[in-house]
Amino acid sequence: MLESPRILVVSFDGLRPDLISRELTPNLWRLKAAGLTLANHRTVYPSETRSAFPSFVTGATPDRHGMVGNKYVDRTTLPPRYIDTSDAVLLRELDVASGGLLFSAPSLGELLAKSGRSLGVLSTNTPGTTRLFHHKAEDLGHVRLSGHFREACTPSEVLADIEAQLGPLPPAPPKIEPDRAGQDWITSAFLDYVWPRCRPDVTILSFGEPDVTSHFHGTGADQTRSIIAYCDRQFGRVLDWWDAEGRAAGVQLFALSDHGHITGHTRISVVCSLRAAGFSPGTAPGPGVDVVVVPGQVGALYLDEMDEATLARLVASLTAEPWCGPIFTRARDEVNGIAPGSFSKRLVFADHIRAPDVAFSFRTDDSDDAFGLEGGTFYDNDRRAGLGLHGGLHPKELAAVGILAGTAVPCSGATSSLPSGICDIAPTILHLLGVSATPTMSGRVLHEALALAPNLIYPREEVFEARLGDYRQILRREHVGGASYIAGGWIEC
């Protein structure tokens, strides 16, 4: 009798699909030849890691799972407080304090456990991201391992066994240095311990690169290309195992990324601009702060006292800035926000109780950077121009890697041009395992990857527009059946 299928998902944080090549990533290229490439695969908005990976494991957009950004303001507490989701200990405290409602939707680990199956996680991302892959692993007795951070690891006895076998967790390197030791450690931990000893029904192996190196050196820089090649070599070890053993054991192998990168070309200050417009901004709630500007490459503004007149004034001040891209506020209707010139947050599936009063992206363009990579943007941080960024609505930020291979994927070397997205992965995994999806899932089963004719379904496109004076914003979405995908958003003057 054949074993039940098992799934291994390998993720490369921040890898642009157009950086996969025969020369730079021969092993990912090899997987493309063995399976099906999702050529129109996208992430969610905001295109940030700790919104995207929760969308992966819940099969839902941020309005449904509640991780509205890498950082947000929690206004359910008095006083409101600033939340940084990179903190694994804080995330655990929030989940316990909320009665298990850190996510507003059930996640893959929970659904698998209810059907008597298991999810294993090995990750070199931040401790918070590692926890978000399976935030209830310790409650369910599942394995979750960080390549660097003990506070994200469970069970402790599994970590102790692996350290006895492989050596201790390597320390996280300074952010200006590519992370090689962590990628090596989690790959060995999977091949030498987690697979032979634990054999989860679903495993997530997440390389936290090339994201960090892109942020500090540039998306096409030599250092970034070097760490991409290094991660691909680690993936090659996994692919060799899969060819020798995993495929015959019924393992379906998926390769993903959570978002792409574009390049910052012009530095600005949102705080300074809002102060000049008559507001009293700050980066966290506090006395005298009337609008919180959450730090990051996607704009998130929380008003101390919410009223439509102040909101309209805030949006008008933003639309007058040359650096401002698409803007979203609470829905007036399905398309328009309550502030003139803004879109409804519903259009980008970002309308959650934790969501900011004003969400915006920085203005982007299609310029090429110093490495010949398309996509440029204004940005607000203390780093030099020319470095990798993400969070917004440029198609290169939204573009994500999607490659599926295994016995369930009959098309070798094929490409599907259908729109697909990170929310589709969990429903597809559950379908392969015979586990029912939940009504909270906004993704769909990727039937085109599981069929011999992947391109016989036809998508539908929508284009929306909102104006305020000379400010004109455009948003494009695509649909396959009941699933919706954000294709891009931009400003036209």
BELJOJO-V304190 format. One record per residue. D_LAST is the distance of its C-alpha to the last C-alpha in Angstrom with 2 decimals. Layout:
{{D_LAST} {D_LAST}}
This chain:
{{63.59} {60.05} {58.30} {55.36} {52.06} {50.54} {46.99} {45.77} {42.06} {41.12} {37.79} {36.02} {33.67} {30.25} {31.22} {28.47} {29.89} {29.10} {31.49} {34.42} {36.50} {40.13} {40.45} {38.74} {39.58} {42.59} {43.62} {40.37} {40.43} {43.96} {42.91} {40.30} {43.24} {45.28} {42.83} {39.55} {36.09} {33.24} {30.54} {27.75} {28.78} {26.43} {26.75} {25.65} {23.05} {23.38} {24.23} {26.96} {30.59} {32.20} {30.03} {30.30} {34.05} {34.97} {32.99} {35.15} {38.41} {37.71} {35.96} {33.53} {30.00} {29.65} {29.77} {33.25} {34.67} {33.29} {32.42} {28.92} {28.30} {30.29} {30.75} {30.59} {32.24} {35.28} {35.61} {38.72} {40.82} {41.84} {40.47} {37.29} {37.16} {34.84} {35.52} {35.12} {35.86} {37.02} {40.30} {42.71} {45.28} {42.86} {41.67} {45.32} {45.96} {43.03} {44.29} {47.83} {46.94} {44.86} {47.67} {46.02} {42.57} {40.44} {38.78} {38.17} {39.07} {42.05} {41.61} {43.12} {46.01} {47.04} {46.93} {48.92} {51.47} {52.07} {53.06} {55.31} {53.00} {51.49} {48.29} {48.59} {45.88} {45.92} {42.92} {41.97} {38.83} {38.90} {41.78} {39.47} {37.79} {41.28} {42.42} {39.47} {40.52} {43.69} {43.92} {47.26} {49.05} {51.77} {52.51} {52.95} {54.82} {52.18} {51.43} {48.35} {48.43} {46.24} {46.70} {46.75} {46.91} {50.11} {48.61} {46.63} {49.74} {52.12} {55.02} {56.56} {59.48} {57.26} {55.49} {58.94} {60.21} {57.27} {57.53} {61.25} {60.50} {57.43} {57.55} {55.64} {51.95} {50.29} {48.55} {44.77} {43.84} {41.63} {37.97} {37.69} {40.31} {39.75} {41.80} {44.47} {47.49} {45.88} {44.78} {48.31} {49.92} {48.14} {48.67} {52.36} {52.59} {51.35} {53.54} {56.66} {56.75} {54.22} {54.63} {58.42} {59.29} {56.73} {55.17} {52.36} {51.26} {47.66} {46.78} {43.47} {43.61} {40.48} {39.84} {37.67} {36.44} {34.39} {32.02} {33.64} {34.15} {30.56} {29.51} {31.96} {32.08} {29.00} {28.50} {30.04} {32.46} {36.16} {37.07} {34.68} {35.86} {39.38} {39.07} {37.46} {40.51} {42.82} {41.51} {41.83} {45.45} {46.12} {44.65} {46.99} {49.92} {48.76} {48.29} {51.77} {53.19} {51.41} {52.81} {56.27} {56.49} {53.44} {52.68} {56.32} {56.19} {53.42} {50.53} {47.11} {44.79} {41.06} {38.69} {35.37} {32.69} {30.71} {27.27} {25.85} {24.45} {21.53} {21.73} {20.74} {19.56} {18.64} {20.76} {19.76} {21.76} {20.68} {24.02} {23.61} {20.19} {21.70} {24.82} {23.02} {21.49} {25.11} {25.80} {28.76} {27.50} {29.81} {29.99} {32.79} {34.19} {36.52} {37.74} {35.18} {32.17} {29.99} {27.31} {28.12} {25.60} {27.00} {26.91} {25.17} {22.17} {21.02} {20.39} {23.18} {23.79} {27.02} {27.78} {31.38} {31.57} {29.29} {28.42} {25.51} {24.93} {24.77} {22.54} {20.06} {20.24} {19.78} {16.63} {15.17} {16.15} {14.45} {10.99} {11.39} {12.13} {10.25} {12.42} {11.78} {11.07} {12.26} {14.70} {17.97} {20.72} {23.96} {23.85} {23.87} {24.18} {23.67} {19.87} {18.82} {19.82} {21.82} {19.19} {16.58} {13.18} {15.08} {16.50} {20.27} {21.93} {23.97} {21.24} {21.71} {25.41} {25.26} {26.96} {30.20} {32.29} {31.55} {27.77} {25.79} {24.63} {21.06} {20.11} {16.94} {16.00} {14.76} {11.57} {12.89} {12.65} {15.28} {16.98} {20.77} {22.83} {26.18} {27.93} {25.80} {24.31} {20.78} {18.40} {17.26} {16.16} {16.33} {19.61} {22.05} {25.66} {28.35} {28.34} {27.39} {24.38} {24.98} {26.32} {25.69} {23.71} {22.97} {22.31} {18.77} {17.18} {16.68} {19.07} {21.29} {21.78} {22.65} {24.89} {28.55} {31.91} {34.09} {37.48} {40.47} {44.02} {47.53} {50.04} {47.72} {45.13} {46.89} {44.23} {44.82} {42.13} {39.90} {36.17} {34.44} {30.90} {30.75} {28.29} {30.29} {29.91} {31.73} {32.87} {34.84} {37.23} {39.46} {40.02} {40.93} {43.34} {44.97} {45.34} {47.13} {49.43} {50.16} {48.73} {46.90} {43.26} {42.39} {40.30} {37.94} {36.77} {33.43} {33.97} {36.05} {38.94} {37.87} {40.30} {38.75} {40.07} {43.45} {43.94} {44.87} {42.03} {38.82} {36.25} {37.70} {35.33} {32.08} {28.89} {26.56} {22.75} {20.43} {16.65} {15.29} {12.23} {11.85} {9.92} {10.71} {9.70} {6.10} {6.06} {6.08} {8.49} {10.67} {14.30} {16.89} {20.62} {23.79} {27.25} {30.78} {33.31} {32.73} {30.87} {27.09} {24.95} {21.45} {19.95} {16.64} {13.61} {10.14} {6.56} {3.79} {0.00}}
